[in-house]
Amino acid sequence: MRPVLCMVTAGQLVASSKADAFTQEVQAAARAGAHLIQIREHGLEAGHLTRVVQSCVEAVAGTRARVIVNDRLDVALAARAHGVHLRETSIPSRDAREICPPQFLIGRSVHTVEDAKRLGRDGCLDYLIFGPVFPTPLKPGVQAVGLQALGLAVQATTVPVLAIGGVDASTAREVGAAGAAGLAAIRWWAASSQETLTNAAQDVADAFAVGVASRR
């Protein structure tokens, strides 16, 4: 089994002058094998964010990547993105599903096994992102949930669960063995060249597949 690979942007796009470089990074991730690209840019006002997302949707055309907007369902719909990723404080997934077009992807972040079980039952979500599984410098002071909790979350729901938090080539094998459907990350998508990025994504996917095979 090959993992679903999700790139999460770093939330640092605050200047219009950086928009072209940002779009190029998204395009590079799509070409490297990302299935989902979550645009997580809370510092942008709606109009600016909508234009950025539109550019990203155009940039991934012809690849298998799908562009997902973090939290801002209004922007996702206006920009004709492929989906939305909901946070704990976002609109309920059932309400979102009622106003979204067919084939629109809806995911949600969860941090406990109980939430994975509860939210996975409503029939409105396409995936869950669970974590942080391992300690990560991007979440200082936040307690990692651990591999055991990840495995329990996977067992608690029929919705695909993607692991986030400290997931890279060195930990992807364990994540695959825990039963996750894929991995979401910010750091290992940052690379100096298309070749380096493609190799990094391949290394993570290969390690994950070894972990999946170990469960059989």
N, C-alpha and C positions, 0 to 999 in steps of 0.2 A: 504494500500500500504506500502510495506517495502522499505526502502531506499537503494540505491546503496552506499556502504561504501568504501571509498578510503583512504588508508594509504599513506601518503607522508613521505619519509624518511628525516631525519633532515639535511643531507648534511655535516656530520661530519666524514665520513669514509675516513680517510687519511692514515691509517697504515694497512699494510697487516695483521698484527697480530690481527686486529679487525674483519677480514672478517668472521671468523666462527661465532662469536657472532652476527654479523650483519645478517647473513643468518638465524640464529636461531630466531632472532626477526621477520624477514619476515615470516618465517614458522609459528610462534606463531600467527601473525596477520591473516594469511590465515586460520588457524584452528579456530580462534575466529570469523570468518565470514566476513573478508575483501573480497570484490569483485575485487577491483583494488589495486595494490601495485605499487606506483610510485617511482621508484628509482631515487632520486634527489641528485646526488653526483657530483657536478661540479668540485670538487678539484682533481678528479682522472684522470690520463691519460687513453687513449682509451683502451690499452691492459689490464690494471688492472680493469677498469670498466667493460669490456667485460667479464672477468672471474667472477667478482662478480655477474653480471646479470645472467650468465649461472648457477651459483650456486643457485641463487634465483628461477630461473625457475624450476630447479630440486626439490627445497625445497617445492614448492607449488603443485607439482604433486599429483593428487588424491583429490585436493580441488577445489572449484569453483573459486579460486582467479586467476587473470591474472596479469602478471608482465608487467609494462609499464615503459619505460625509458624516463626521462625528457630530452628534447631537442635533444639528440644525436641519430638521426635516424640511423647513420652508426653503432653505437654500438647495438642498438635494433635489427637491421637486422643480424648483425654478431653473436649476442648471441642467436638468435632465440627467442627473447622476444615476448610477445603477442601484443605489441603495442608501441606507442611513444606518449609522451605528449609534445606538441609544446608550446613554449613561444612566446612573441610578436616579438622577434628577430630571431625566428627559420625559417626554410624553409617554404614557403607557403603550406597550407594543400593540395591544388590541386596537387602541384608538388610531395609532399610526397605520395599521393594516387597512383600516376602513377607508382611508383617504388616499392610499397609494395605488399606483397602476399595477396591473398584472406583471409578474416576474420581478417586481421590485424587491430587493433584498433588505431584510431587517435583522440586525444583530444587536446584541446587548452585552455589556460588561457585567460580570458577577464576581464576587469575591468569597463566597461561602458555598458549601455544598447545599445548604438549605435553599439558597436563592437559585442555584442551578436547577434544583428539583422543582421549585415553585414556578419559576418563570418558564421553564421548559415545557410545562404542562398546558400553556394557554393556546398552543397551536398557531401562534402568529410569528414565531421567530425562525429564522433560517440557520442561525448559529449563535453560539455564546463564546465570549472571550473570558477566560478564567485566569486569575492570578492576583498579584505576582507569584509565580511558582517558586522562583529563586530570588535571592536578594539582587537588587539592581540599583546602580547609582542614580538612575533617573527617578527613583522613588525613595529618597533618603528617609530613614525613620519608619518606613512602612514594613511591617512584618510579612515575610514570605509565607505563603500558605503551604508550600511543600508538595512533594510528589504524591504522598498518600491522599491528600485532599483532592488533588487533580484526578486521581483514579476514582475516588468516590463520586466526584462531580460527573465524570463520564458515565458512571454506572447509574447515576440518579436521573438521567434524562436521555431521551432519544434524539435530542437536538445535537448536531455536531459541536464539539467543544474544542476551541483553539487555546493553546497555552500561551501566556505572555509573562514577561518578567525574567530577565536573566537567561533567556533561551537563545542558544547559539550552537555552533557545531559541537561544542564540548558537552552540551546537556541535552541535545535533541534526541539522542538515543534513548535516554531515560524517559523523555516525554512521550516518545512513540511507544515505549513499553508500557506506559501508564494508560494507554488507550486513547489519547487525544487524536482528533482528526487533523490537527495541523498546528501551526505556530504563528504567532504575531510578534512583531519586534520593530524597534526603531533603529537600534545601534548597528546591527550587522548589515543593514541595507545601505549604510553610508560607505561608499567605496570610491577610489580614485579614478577608476576606469570601468567601462562596460565589461571588459573581460574579468576584472577582479570581482565585480559585483556578481556576475554570472557564476563564477567559481564558488563564491561564498554561498550563494543560494543553493548550488548543487551539493556542496559539502553538508549543509544543514539537512537537505532533503535525503541525502544518502544515509546520514547518521540516524535520522528518524526512521527510515525504512528498516534499518538493522534492528532498531528497537521493536518495531512492529513484528518483525519476523521472530524475535525472541519469545513472543507471547504464544506462538503456535506450538 
